[in-house]
Amino acid sequence: MPLGLRGRKKNKPKESSKLVESEEVDDRVPGTSAGKGTSMANGAAGLPPPPVSMRPKLVFHTQLAHGSPTGRIEGFTNVKELYAKIAEAFHISPEEILFCTLNTHKIDMDKLLGGQIGLEDFIFAHIKGTKKEVDVLKSEDALGLTITDNGAGIAFIKRIKEDSTIDRVKVINVGDHIESINGKNIVGSRHYEVAKMLKELEKGVAFKLKLIEPFKAFEMIEPRTKGGKITEGKISTGRETLRLRSKGPATVEEMPTAFEEKAIKKVDDLLESYMGIRDIELAATMVEAGRDKKNPDEFAVALDEALGDFAFPDEFVFDVWGAIGDAKQGRF
């Protein structure tokens, strides 16, 4: 058994309000021991939300992705508060928001809002549209789906593998929210929980999906401002971003270094291969956990303390350690 990880805990992940693509289960600084963790950004489990005076005095612009006036939002510190601010600006319910993209109104999964927002980024909110019900025959072990979630109880499809079981069901699209599987409502489930449910479905048996696709306007019509002019999202030119956290106030930080960006992308690819999810924030936490570790065993311990509830396979942990090492050495 590699890495000496047989005894890692496998208890059910804790329920929490996380960020798009899964802000970490635990915000302790990776590598600190249980019970002695240093909270990040002055946050700690069990403490009330930070007072308004501590929240970043930053203003962001937002629109509904299918077209709307431009709204201004500020004073949020996590994704649920962000959705609440957007909902308030457009007089809708926060539960109507499926996900947000940065600097584009299109359903572009490479532009999803994660745990960081550039200080000049323009936020587009995609809301619920048409409901649909689909019967799918699981003809292969893998359906060809990659699942993510918005951090507020909405799991949706981030990627569909070409020529896979799901790819052949043409009414299922990237961006669709999975509302139920075989009649079981999964609203509120995390992306890895939904991926596990789909993976455990019996091969050769049909199952039923209830989906909600994002509301769409005519593809050629750009969102408009209050003045009626076509607008393009502002592209960030700086390196600073607003980092959203599940505990404690949001903070302004530098963008990841070139090493971090390469390592995070590789670890995100490994997450998809092993677990059927993509999760930039989770990948970033794993890279941070391995930054100063001298060997795979030290890394495994740090990862277990920070993210043990995920119960990652030992082979996956070993591959992640290798990816971080390759990035440090500039091998990709």
Sequence and secondary structure as in RCSB ss.txt:
>XXXX:A:sequence
MPLGLRGRKKNKPKESSKLVESEEVDDRVPGTSAGKGTSMANGAAGLPPPPVSMRPKLVFHTQLAHGSPTGRIEG
FTNVKELYAKIAEAFHISPEEILFCTLNTHKIDMDKLLGGQIGLEDFIFAHIKGTKKEVDVLKSEDALGLTITDN
GAGIAFIKRIKEDSTIDRVKVINVGDHIESINGKNIVGSRHYEVAKMLKELEKGVAFKLKLIEPFKAFEMIEPRT
KGGKITEGKISTGRETLRLRSKGPATVEEMPTAFEEKAIKKVDDLLESYMGIRDIELAATMVEAGRDKKNPDEFA
VALDEALGDFAFPDEFVFDVWGAIGDAKQGRF
>XXXX:A:secstr
 GGG TT            TT   S  B TT  TT   BGGG  TT     GGGS   EEEEEETT    EEEE 
  SHHHHHHHHHHHHT  GGGEEEEEES SS  GGGB  SEEETT EEEEEEEEEEEEEEEE  SS   EEEEE 
SSS EEEEEE TTSTTTTSTT  TT EEEEETTEE TT  HHHHHHHHHTS TT EEEEEEEEE    TT   B 
TTS B       SSEEEE  SSS  EEEE   HHHHHHHHHHHHHHHHHHSB  HHHHHHHHHHHTT SSHHHHH
HHHHHHHGGG   HHHHHHHHHHHHHHHTT  
